[in-house]
Amino acid sequence: MNPIFSSIYSGPRYTYGLRYRPVSIGAQPTGWIIGSVDTTPSDRYPFGTVQYPFPLTAAQQQAYEMEAIDCLKKQGWISVKDRYPDD
């Protein structure tokens, strides 16, 4: 798989919250969009978020303890902090 860089990628993005570990080799499925990692912590996602150009399977999300948050954006919530301000 060729690397995809955030600054030039204009395709679909699937965002996942990092609940238990930061992005690092072996800690998430390969293929995330380089430059899409947001390390800004929130109460719900202490290690921020990461974006992929494809959806992760439910098994991948469970194995890597990640949570899809794209459905929140589709409902009009722009950031995780807006959706879970007190979590």
C-alpha positions in Angstrom: 0.0 0.0 0.0 1.4 3.4 -1.0 1.4 6.1 1.7 -1.4 8.7 1.5 -0.6 12.2 2.7 -3.3 14.4 4.2 -2.1 17.5 2.5 -2.8 16.1 -1.0 -5.5 13.6 -0.3 -9.1 14.6 -1.2 -10.9 11.3 -1.0 -13.1 9.9 1.8 -11.9 10.0 5.4 -12.9 7.7 8.2 -12.1 9.1 11.6 -11.4 6.9 14.7 -10.9 7.9 18.3 -7.9 6.5 20.1 -9.0 5.3 23.5 -6.0 3.5 25.0 -2.8 4.2 23.0 -1.3 6.8 20.7 -0.6 6.1 17.1 2.5 4.1 16.6 3.7 1.1 14.5 1.7 -2.0 15.5 -0.7 -0.1 17.7 -3.2 0.6 15.0 -4.0 -1.0 11.6 -1.7 0.1 8.8 -2.8 2.5 6.1 -3.8 5.7 8.1 -3.5 9.0 6.3 -0.1 10.5 7.1 -0.6 13.9 8.7 -4.2 13.2 9.8 -3.3 12.3 13.4 -4.8 14.8 15.8 -3.1 14.3 19.2 -5.4 16.8 21.0 -6.7 14.8 23.9 -10.3 14.7 25.0 -11.9 12.9 27.9 -13.3 10.3 25.6 -10.2 10.0 23.3 -7.1 10.7 25.5 -4.8 9.9 22.5 -6.7 12.0 19.9 -7.9 10.7 16.6 -6.6 9.3 13.3 -8.1 9.1 9.8 -8.1 6.3 7.2 -9.0 6.4 3.5 -11.1 3.3 4.1 -13.4 2.1 6.8 -11.9 -0.3 9.4 -13.8 -3.5 10.1 -15.5 -4.1 13.4 -12.9 -6.7 14.2 -10.1 -4.2 13.6 -11.8 -1.5 15.7 -12.2 -4.0 18.5 -8.7 -5.5 18.3 -7.1 -2.1 18.3 -9.5 -0.5 20.7 -10.5 2.3 18.4 -13.9 3.9 18.0 -15.5 5.2 14.7 -16.6 8.8 15.1 -17.6 9.6 11.5 -21.2 9.1 12.4 -20.9 12.1 14.8 -19.6 14.3 11.9 -22.5 13.3 9.7 -24.9 14.4 12.4 -23.4 17.9 12.4 -20.9 17.5 15.3 -17.6 18.8 14.0 -15.3 17.6 16.8 -15.3 15.0 19.4 -15.0 17.6 22.1 -18.2 19.2 20.9 -20.0 15.9 21.2 -18.6 14.8 24.5 -17.8 18.0 26.4 -18.2 16.4 29.9 -17.2 12.8 29.2 
